[in-house]
Amino acid sequence: MGYVYQGNFSNVLARGLEESLAASGISGKLVSLNLPNMAADAPPKFLLRDPNGNATGFVLCSAWRAPELIGRGVTRAEQARYALGPDLGQVILHSLASGQIEAPPGTAPDGSKCGGGRLTYTALPFRTPVSSNRIVRYFQRRSLRPSLFKWLREATIKTAHDGPSDAKSAFSAALCEASKLELAPDAAANALRQLDSHQWKPKFVLAHNDLWIGNILRDASNARFPFVIIDWLGSAADGFAIFDLIRIAESSGLPQRELRSEIDAHCQILDCTHEQAGYYLLAALGHVALNLEEFPWVRFEKMAKSCWRTFTGACAR
């Protein structure tokens, strides 16, 4: 559960952020988006509007429990853009402004007083989210799918690498954690055996680690990739493949037969079998499990089971 910003906390925070943005030459009024929080460290989110009421940007500010959260996200987005290069990296928005702000006081759900210290924030240019209207959303997701999966294939090709000297231990630790999920204990054990015997020599890739349709915004100004990808907070340059593919396939409504083709393409890029693609997915899930921070375990477990079902269902075709 996220913090409930009682009293005028949200308004005070918004006014402070407006002053900080004005110092960077960015004017406008911030309106709280009041989105449901899935974790206790979920950042407050605001829409930036100009004097005519037009949306010009989004502003995210860290919560009390994780004051450096947004600053870390800005750094990781920059690292991801560098890894992708200018063409593929254009799907990552450049921050209009970022910095720190003094935290106003507020009240947590348990009644304890919180506040003080400094919170990191960032302002991003406005892009249009995928519609919440079921029918419109269906057609928007469908129109975005070809370019989304093209980008993901090219990003995997661009960023696939052998990784640091301790690459084997990173995969081993992630797979050991994945074995505790009881998704596919035999597959996790086989993955560890193939890793030890060098039958499977996995590569690292740039991984977003939360690549679902909610983190895709439409951007018609870019003909090649008419979208941007936000929320790079959990991304990793030495990341695990296949997880991003399954997550965006599920949330974009990709038909199973088309997912099978995408899995085939990624297997070719990574020089692995379908079985070993499953090992990548298990390693990615194990890695996420080790880095949940405040994200609820029950929600993660449900997502992990869904990803494994989707993957095995597509491979069984």
VENMO-V231148 format. One record per residue. N is the residue number from 1. RES is the residue in one letter. PHI is phi in degrees with one decimal (NA if undefined). OMEGA is omega as a letter, one per 40 degrees, with the letter a starting at -180 (NA if undefined). D_LAST is the distance of its C-alpha to the last C-alpha in Angstrom with 1 decimal. Layout:
# VENMO-V231148
n=N res=RES phi=PHI omega=OMEGA d_last=D_LAST
n=N res=RES phi=PHI omega=OMEGA d_last=D_LAST
This chain:
# VENMO-V231148
n=1 res=M phi=NA omega=i d_last=39.3
n=2 res=G phi=-84.8 omega=i d_last=40.9
n=3 res=Y phi=-65.6 omega=i d_last=44.6
n=4 res=V phi=-98.0 omega=a d_last=46.4
n=5 res=Y phi=-83.9 omega=a d_last=48.8
n=6 res=Q phi=-78.5 omega=i d_last=51.7
n=7 res=G phi=62.4 omega=a d_last=54.8
n=8 res=N phi=-101.4 omega=a d_last=55.0
n=9 res=F phi=-54.6 omega=a d_last=52.8
n=10 res=S phi=-60.8 omega=i d_last=50.2
n=11 res=N phi=-66.4 omega=i d_last=53.1
n=12 res=V phi=-63.5 omega=i d_last=55.0
n=13 res=L phi=-62.5 omega=a d_last=51.9
n=14 res=A phi=-61.7 omega=a d_last=51.2
n=15 res=R phi=-65.3 omega=i d_last=54.9
n=16 res=G phi=-64.6 omega=i d_last=54.9
n=17 res=L phi=-66.5 omega=i d_last=51.8
n=18 res=E phi=-60.7 omega=i d_last=53.4
n=19 res=E phi=-64.7 omega=i d_last=56.4
n=20 res=S phi=-65.6 omega=i d_last=54.4
n=21 res=L phi=-68.0 omega=i d_last=52.4
n=22 res=A phi=-60.7 omega=i d_last=55.7
n=23 res=A phi=-64.7 omega=i d_last=57.1
n=24 res=S phi=-97.3 omega=i d_last=54.2
n=25 res=G phi=84.9 omega=a d_last=55.1
n=26 res=I phi=-111.6 omega=a d_last=52.4
n=27 res=S phi=-108.4 omega=i d_last=53.9
n=28 res=G phi=147.9 omega=a d_last=52.4
n=29 res=K phi=-109.0 omega=i d_last=51.9
n=30 res=L phi=-95.1 omega=i d_last=49.2
n=31 res=V phi=-121.7 omega=a d_last=47.6
n=32 res=S phi=-62.7 omega=i d_last=45.5
n=33 res=L phi=-81.5 omega=i d_last=42.0
n=34 res=N phi=51.1 omega=i d_last=42.1
n=35 res=L phi=-82.4 omega=i d_last=38.3
n=36 res=P phi=-65.0 omega=i d_last=37.2
n=37 res=N phi=-91.9 omega=i d_last=37.2
n=38 res=M phi=-95.6 omega=a d_last=34.3
n=39 res=A phi=-148.6 omega=a d_last=36.3
n=40 res=A phi=-67.2 omega=i d_last=40.0
n=41 res=D phi=-100.9 omega=a d_last=40.2
n=42 res=A phi=-62.1 omega=a d_last=38.6
n=43 res=P phi=-78.8 omega=i d_last=40.8
n=44 res=P phi=-61.5 omega=a d_last=42.9
n=45 res=K phi=-125.7 omega=a d_last=41.7
n=46 res=F phi=-133.0 omega=i d_last=44.0
n=47 res=L phi=-101.7 omega=i d_last=43.9
n=48 res=L phi=-95.0 omega=a d_last=46.6
n=49 res=R phi=-118.3 omega=i d_last=48.5
n=50 res=D phi=-82.1 omega=a d_last=51.3
n=51 res=P phi=-58.1 omega=i d_last=54.6
n=52 res=N phi=-88.9 omega=i d_last=53.2
n=53 res=G phi=87.2 omega=a d_last=50.4
n=54 res=N phi=-80.1 omega=i d_last=47.7
n=55 res=A phi=-71.8 omega=a d_last=44.9
n=56 res=T phi=-121.0 omega=a d_last=45.3
n=57 res=G phi=-174.4 omega=i d_last=43.4
n=58 res=F phi=-116.7 omega=i d_last=41.8
n=59 res=V phi=-126.8 omega=i d_last=43.6
n=60 res=L phi=-118.6 omega=a d_last=42.2
n=61 res=C phi=-130.5 omega=a d_last=44.6
n=62 res=S phi=-62.9 omega=i d_last=44.0
n=63 res=A phi=-87.9 omega=a d_last=44.6
n=64 res=W phi=-57.9 omega=a d_last=47.3
n=65 res=R phi=-68.4 omega=a d_last=45.0
n=66 res=A phi=-142.4 omega=a d_last=43.6
n=67 res=P phi=-62.3 omega=a d_last=46.3
n=68 res=E phi=-95.9 omega=a d_last=44.7
n=69 res=L phi=-56.6 omega=a d_last=41.2
n=70 res=I phi=-68.1 omega=i d_last=41.4
n=71 res=G phi=-59.5 omega=i d_last=43.3
n=72 res=R phi=-64.8 omega=i d_last=40.6
n=73 res=G phi=-63.8 omega=i d_last=38.0
n=74 res=V phi=-62.1 omega=a d_last=40.2
n=75 res=T phi=-62.5 omega=a d_last=40.5
n=76 res=R phi=-68.8 omega=i d_last=36.8
n=77 res=A phi=-63.7 omega=i d_last=36.1
n=78 res=E phi=-65.5 omega=i d_last=38.7
n=79 res=Q phi=-64.6 omega=i d_last=37.1
n=80 res=A phi=-66.3 omega=i d_last=33.7
n=81 res=R phi=-62.0 omega=i d_last=35.4
n=82 res=Y phi=-64.0 omega=a d_last=37.2
n=83 res=A phi=-64.5 omega=a d_last=34.1
n=84 res=L phi=-80.7 omega=a d_last=32.3
n=85 res=G phi=86.3 omega=a d_last=35.4
n=86 res=P phi=-63.9 omega=a d_last=36.9
n=87 res=D phi=-74.8 omega=a d_last=34.2
n=88 res=L phi=-69.1 omega=a d_last=31.1
n=89 res=G phi=-75.8 omega=a d_last=33.5
n=90 res=Q phi=-70.0 omega=i d_last=34.8
n=91 res=V phi=-80.4 omega=i d_last=32.2
n=92 res=I phi=-104.4 omega=a d_last=34.2
n=93 res=L phi=-68.3 omega=i d_last=37.4
n=94 res=H phi=-82.1 omega=i d_last=40.7
n=95 res=S phi=-67.0 omega=i d_last=42.8
n=96 res=L phi=-73.6 omega=i d_last=45.8
n=97 res=A phi=-165.4 omega=i d_last=47.7
n=98 res=S phi=-152.6 omega=a d_last=47.2
n=99 res=G phi=171.3 omega=a d_last=49.6
n=100 res=Q phi=-129.6 omega=i d_last=51.0
n=101 res=I phi=-138.5 omega=i d_last=52.7
n=102 res=E phi=-67.0 omega=a d_last=54.9
n=103 res=A phi=-78.4 omega=i d_last=53.1
n=104 res=P phi=-75.7 omega=i d_last=55.0
n=105 res=P phi=-71.8 omega=i d_last=55.4
n=106 res=G phi=-161.6 omega=a d_last=53.1
n=107 res=T phi=-129.0 omega=i d_last=52.2
n=108 res=A phi=-81.8 omega=a d_last=49.1
n=109 res=P phi=-57.0 omega=a d_last=47.7
n=110 res=D phi=-84.1 omega=i d_last=49.7
n=111 res=G phi=90.5 omega=a d_last=52.9
n=112 res=S phi=-74.1 omega=a d_last=53.5
n=113 res=K phi=-85.6 omega=a d_last=54.9
n=114 res=C phi=-130.5 omega=i d_last=52.9
n=115 res=G phi=131.9 omega=a d_last=53.6
n=116 res=G phi=85.2 omega=a d_last=55.5
n=117 res=G phi=81.4 omega=a d_last=54.3
n=118 res=R phi=-122.6 omega=a d_last=52.4
n=119 res=L phi=-112.0 omega=i d_last=49.0
n=120 res=T phi=-84.2 omega=a d_last=47.0
n=121 res=Y phi=-146.1 omega=i d_last=45.7
n=122 res=T phi=-149.2 omega=i d_last=44.2
n=123 res=A phi=-116.2 omega=a d_last=44.4
n=124 res=L phi=-121.1 omega=i d_last=41.6
n=125 res=P phi=-63.2 omega=a d_last=41.9
n=126 res=F phi=-73.0 omega=i d_last=40.5
n=127 res=R phi=-133.9 omega=a d_last=37.2
n=128 res=T phi=-84.4 omega=i d_last=35.6
n=129 res=P phi=-68.8 omega=i d_last=32.9
n=130 res=V phi=-64.0 omega=a d_last=30.0
n=131 res=S phi=-60.2 omega=i d_last=31.5
n=132 res=S phi=-86.6 omega=i d_last=31.5
n=133 res=N phi=-70.8 omega=a d_last=31.6
n=134 res=R phi=-57.4 omega=a d_last=28.3
n=135 res=I phi=-72.4 omega=i d_last=28.3
n=136 res=V phi=-62.5 omega=a d_last=29.7
n=137 res=R phi=-60.5 omega=i d_last=27.3
n=138 res=Y phi=-58.2 omega=a d_last=24.3
n=139 res=F phi=-73.0 omega=i d_last=25.6
n=140 res=Q phi=-66.5 omega=i d_last=26.7
n=141 res=R phi=-60.6 omega=a d_last=23.4
n=142 res=R phi=-63.2 omega=a d_last=21.8
n=143 res=S phi=-71.6 omega=a d_last=24.6
n=144 res=L phi=-81.3 omega=a d_last=24.4
n=145 res=R phi=-54.6 omega=a d_last=20.7
n=146 res=P phi=-56.7 omega=a d_last=21.0
n=147 res=S phi=-73.2 omega=i d_last=24.0
n=148 res=L phi=-61.3 omega=a d_last=22.7
n=149 res=F phi=-75.3 omega=i d_last=19.7
n=150 res=K phi=-64.0 omega=i d_last=21.9
n=151 res=W phi=-61.4 omega=a d_last=24.4
n=152 res=L phi=-64.8 omega=i d_last=22.2
n=153 res=R phi=-62.0 omega=a d_last=21.0
n=154 res=E phi=-66.8 omega=i d_last=24.7
n=155 res=A phi=-65.7 omega=i d_last=25.9
n=156 res=T phi=-67.3 omega=i d_last=23.7
n=157 res=I phi=-61.5 omega=a d_last=25.1
n=158 res=K phi=-64.9 omega=a d_last=28.6
n=159 res=T phi=-106.0 omega=i d_last=28.7
n=160 res=A phi=-63.7 omega=a d_last=26.8
n=161 res=H phi=-156.2 omega=a d_last=29.5
n=162 res=D phi=-73.1 omega=i d_last=30.5
n=163 res=G phi=86.4 omega=a d_last=32.3
n=164 res=P phi=-71.4 omega=a d_last=35.6
n=165 res=S phi=-65.8 omega=a d_last=37.0
n=166 res=D phi=-98.0 omega=a d_last=35.7
n=167 res=A phi=-57.3 omega=a d_last=32.1
n=168 res=K phi=-60.7 omega=a d_last=31.1
n=169 res=S phi=-68.4 omega=i d_last=32.9
n=170 res=A phi=-65.8 omega=i d_last=31.2
n=171 res=F phi=-66.1 omega=a d_last=27.7
n=172 res=S phi=-61.9 omega=a d_last=29.2
n=173 res=A phi=-63.4 omega=a d_last=30.8
n=174 res=A phi=-66.6 omega=a d_last=27.7
n=175 res=L phi=-69.3 omega=i d_last=25.5
n=176 res=C phi=-62.0 omega=i d_last=28.4
n=177 res=E phi=-68.1 omega=i d_last=28.4
n=178 res=A phi=-63.1 omega=a d_last=24.6
n=179 res=S phi=-63.2 omega=i d_last=25.1
n=180 res=K phi=-78.8 omega=a d_last=27.4
n=181 res=L phi=-79.4 omega=i d_last=24.7
n=182 res=E phi=59.7 omega=i d_last=23.3
n=183 res=L phi=-81.7 omega=a d_last=19.7
n=184 res=A phi=-155.4 omega=a d_last=18.7
n=185 res=P phi=-58.6 omega=i d_last=22.0
n=186 res=D phi=-65.4 omega=i d_last=20.8
n=187 res=A phi=-65.8 omega=i d_last=18.7
n=188 res=A phi=-63.3 omega=i d_last=21.8
n=189 res=A phi=-65.5 omega=i d_last=24.0
n=190 res=N phi=-63.0 omega=i d_last=22.0
n=191 res=A phi=-61.9 omega=i d_last=22.1
n=192 res=L phi=-64.9 omega=i d_last=25.9
n=193 res=R phi=-65.6 omega=i d_last=26.4
n=194 res=Q phi=-66.7 omega=i d_last=24.7
n=195 res=L phi=-66.2 omega=a d_last=26.6
n=196 res=D phi=-66.3 omega=a d_last=29.8
n=197 res=S phi=-89.5 omega=i d_last=29.4
n=198 res=H phi=67.3 omega=i d_last=28.4
n=199 res=Q phi=-70.5 omega=i d_last=25.1
n=200 res=W phi=-119.9 omega=i d_last=23.5
n=201 res=K phi=-115.9 omega=a d_last=25.8
n=202 res=P phi=-69.7 omega=i d_last=24.4
n=203 res=K phi=-108.3 omega=i d_last=25.8
n=204 res=F phi=-92.5 omega=i d_last=27.0
n=205 res=V phi=-140.2 omega=i d_last=26.3
n=206 res=L phi=-70.6 omega=a d_last=28.0
n=207 res=A phi=-120.3 omega=i d_last=26.2
n=208 res=H phi=-76.6 omega=i d_last=27.1
n=209 res=N phi=75.2 omega=i d_last=25.8
n=210 res=D phi=-152.9 omega=a d_last=26.0
n=211 res=L phi=-86.9 omega=i d_last=24.1
n=212 res=W phi=-125.2 omega=a d_last=23.5
n=213 res=I phi=-63.3 omega=i d_last=24.6
n=214 res=G phi=-67.6 omega=i d_last=27.9
n=215 res=N phi=-102.2 omega=i d_last=28.9
n=216 res=I phi=-111.4 omega=i d_last=28.3
n=217 res=L phi=-115.3 omega=a d_last=31.4
n=218 res=R phi=-80.0 omega=a d_last=31.8
n=219 res=D phi=-144.0 omega=a d_last=34.2
n=220 res=A phi=-68.3 omega=a d_last=34.9
n=221 res=S phi=-71.4 omega=a d_last=37.4
n=222 res=N phi=-108.8 omega=a d_last=34.8
n=223 res=A phi=-68.4 omega=a d_last=33.3
n=224 res=R phi=-73.3 omega=i d_last=30.8
n=225 res=F phi=-130.6 omega=a d_last=29.4
n=226 res=P phi=-78.9 omega=a d_last=30.7
n=227 res=F phi=-160.9 omega=i d_last=30.3
n=228 res=V phi=-127.3 omega=i d_last=31.6
n=229 res=I phi=-114.8 omega=a d_last=30.1
n=230 res=I phi=-111.4 omega=i d_last=32.4
n=231 res=D phi=61.6 omega=i d_last=32.9
n=232 res=W phi=-92.0 omega=a d_last=32.6
n=233 res=L phi=-55.3 omega=a d_last=34.4
n=234 res=G phi=-94.5 omega=a d_last=31.7
n=235 res=S phi=-72.2 omega=a d_last=30.6
n=236 res=A phi=-147.9 omega=i d_last=31.1
n=237 res=A phi=-67.6 omega=i d_last=31.8
n=238 res=D phi=-100.7 omega=a d_last=30.6
n=239 res=G phi=-102.2 omega=a d_last=27.5
n=240 res=F phi=-105.5 omega=a d_last=24.0
n=241 res=A phi=-75.5 omega=i d_last=21.0
n=242 res=I phi=81.0 omega=a d_last=17.6
n=243 res=F phi=-59.5 omega=i d_last=19.1
n=244 res=D phi=-59.3 omega=i d_last=20.5
n=245 res=L phi=-60.1 omega=a d_last=17.2
n=246 res=I phi=-68.4 omega=a d_last=15.5
n=247 res=R phi=-63.0 omega=a d_last=18.7
n=248 res=I phi=-74.0 omega=i d_last=19.3
n=249 res=A phi=-64.5 omega=i d_last=15.8
n=250 res=E phi=-62.1 omega=a d_last=16.4
n=251 res=S phi=-79.1 omega=i d_last=19.9
n=252 res=S phi=-97.4 omega=i d_last=19.6
n=253 res=G phi=73.8 omega=a d_last=17.0
n=254 res=L phi=-66.8 omega=i d_last=14.5
n=255 res=P phi=-58.9 omega=a d_last=11.7
n=256 res=Q phi=-58.9 omega=a d_last=8.2
n=257 res=R phi=-65.6 omega=i d_last=7.3
n=258 res=E phi=-73.7 omega=i d_last=10.6
n=259 res=L phi=-63.7 omega=i d_last=10.2
n=260 res=R phi=-58.0 omega=i d_last=7.5
n=261 res=S phi=-65.5 omega=i d_last=10.4
n=262 res=E phi=-67.6 omega=i d_last=12.9
n=263 res=I phi=-61.5 omega=i d_last=11.7
n=264 res=D phi=-57.2 omega=a d_last=11.9
n=265 res=A phi=-63.8 omega=a d_last=15.3
n=266 res=H phi=-70.6 omega=i d_last=16.5
n=267 res=C phi=-62.7 omega=i d_last=15.7
n=268 res=Q phi=-66.1 omega=i d_last=17.8
n=269 res=I phi=-62.2 omega=a d_last=20.5
n=270 res=L phi=-89.6 omega=a d_last=20.7
n=271 res=D phi=54.3 omega=a d_last=20.4
n=272 res=C phi=-139.4 omega=i d_last=18.0
n=273 res=T phi=-88.0 omega=i d_last=14.9
n=274 res=H phi=-59.7 omega=i d_last=11.8
n=275 res=E phi=-58.7 omega=a d_last=13.8
n=276 res=Q phi=-72.6 omega=i d_last=16.7
n=277 res=A phi=-61.4 omega=i d_last=15.2
n=278 res=G phi=-63.5 omega=i d_last=14.9
n=279 res=Y phi=-63.9 omega=i d_last=18.5
n=280 res=Y phi=-58.5 omega=a d_last=19.5
n=281 res=L phi=-62.2 omega=i d_last=18.1
n=282 res=L phi=-62.6 omega=i d_last=20.0
n=283 res=A phi=-63.0 omega=i d_last=23.1
n=284 res=A phi=-63.7 omega=i d_last=23.0
n=285 res=L phi=-65.4 omega=i d_last=22.9
n=286 res=G phi=-64.1 omega=i d_last=25.7
n=287 res=H phi=-63.1 omega=i d_last=27.7
n=288 res=V phi=-63.0 omega=i d_last=27.5
n=289 res=A phi=-60.4 omega=i d_last=28.6
n=290 res=L phi=-77.3 omega=a d_last=31.5
n=291 res=N phi=-129.8 omega=a d_last=32.6
n=292 res=L phi=-71.6 omega=a d_last=32.3
n=293 res=E phi=52.3 omega=a d_last=36.1
n=294 res=E phi=-93.8 omega=a d_last=36.8
n=295 res=F phi=-70.9 omega=a d_last=33.3
n=296 res=P phi=-61.9 omega=a d_last=32.8
n=297 res=W phi=-61.1 omega=a d_last=30.8
n=298 res=V phi=-60.8 omega=i d_last=29.4
n=299 res=R phi=-66.6 omega=i d_last=27.9
n=300 res=F phi=-62.9 omega=a d_last=26.4
n=301 res=E phi=-60.4 omega=i d_last=25.0
n=302 res=K phi=-63.8 omega=i d_last=23.3
n=303 res=M phi=-64.9 omega=a d_last=21.8
n=304 res=A phi=-61.7 omega=i d_last=20.7
n=305 res=K phi=-63.5 omega=i d_last=18.8
n=306 res=S phi=-64.4 omega=i d_last=17.1
n=307 res=C phi=-61.0 omega=a d_last=16.1
n=308 res=W phi=-66.9 omega=i d_last=14.6
n=309 res=R phi=-61.7 omega=a d_last=12.7
n=310 res=T phi=-63.4 omega=a d_last=11.3
n=311 res=F phi=-62.9 omega=a d_last=10.5
n=312 res=T phi=-65.7 omega=i d_last=8.9
n=313 res=G phi=-64.0 omega=i d_last=6.9
n=314 res=A phi=-68.4 omega=a d_last=5.6
n=315 res=C phi=-70.2 omega=a d_last=5.5
n=316 res=A phi=-79.7 omega=a d_last=3.8
n=317 res=R phi=-66.1 omega=NA d_last=0.0
